[in-house]
Amino acid sequence: MTLDDLKTGQKGRVLKVNAKGPFKKRLLEMGFITGAEVHVIKYAPLKDPVEYTVKGYHVSLRHEEAEQIDIEPVS
């Protein structure tokens, strides 16, 4: 399951970041590290980007970016 599969209000725990190069480094610096809990806040009016909270910060990612983060759902 990827971060892109979560709906508004759902939570997940990061398992792995599959991005490469500078973008992977950027995601890790934003807090998308293994074990971090991510909460979906809301989708933009046109469904892209999506606002998340991770480690207390609000982060917006496009769908193709969120697809590169493997997660497990958390209830």
C-alpha positions in Angstrom: 0.0 0.0 0.0 1.3 3.5 -0.8 0.6 6.9 0.8 -1.5 7.8 -2.2 -4.0 5.0 -1.2 -5.1 6.7 2.0 -8.3 8.8 2.2 -9.0 12.0 4.1 -8.8 11.4 7.9 -6.9 8.1 7.6 -3.4 7.4 9.1 -0.5 5.3 8.1 3.0 4.4 9.2 5.9 4.8 6.8 7.6 1.5 5.8 9.9 2.6 3.0 10.6 5.5 0.7 11.1 4.2 -2.8 12.2 7.5 -4.4 15.7 7.9 -5.7 18.3 10.7 -5.6 17.7 14.2 -4.4 13.9 13.7 -4.2 14.4 10.8 -1.7 16.7 13.0 0.4 14.1 15.7 0.3 11.3 13.3 1.5 13.5 12.0 4.3 14.3 15.6 5.4 10.6 16.4 5.5 10.1 13.6 8.0 9.0 10.6 5.9 11.3 8.2 7.7 10.6 4.6 8.5 8.1 4.4 11.4 6.8 7.9 11.1 3.1 8.3 11.4 1.4 10.2 8.5 -2.2 11.6 8.7 -4.2 12.7 5.6 -5.7 16.2 6.3 -7.4 17.0 3.0 -7.3 16.8 -0.7 -7.1 20.0 -2.9 -10.3 20.9 -4.8 -8.9 19.2 -8.0 -7.6 16.2 -5.9 -4.0 17.2 -6.3 -2.0 17.9 -4.2 -2.9 16.3 -0.8 -2.1 17.8 2.6 -0.5 15.5 5.2 0.9 15.9 8.7 4.1 14.1 9.5 6.1 14.7 12.7 3.9 17.8 13.5 4.4 19.5 10.1 1.9 20.1 7.3 3.3 18.8 4.0 1.6 18.8 0.5 2.5 16.1 -2.0 1.3 15.3 -5.5 -0.1 11.9 -6.1 2.9 10.7 -8.1 5.1 11.8 -5.2 2.9 10.0 -2.6 3.0 6.8 -4.7 6.7 6.5 -3.9 6.1 6.0 -0.1 5.1 2.6 1.1 2.9 2.6 4.3 0.9 0.4 6.5 -2.5 1.6 7.7 -2.9 2.6 11.3 -6.3 2.8 13.0 
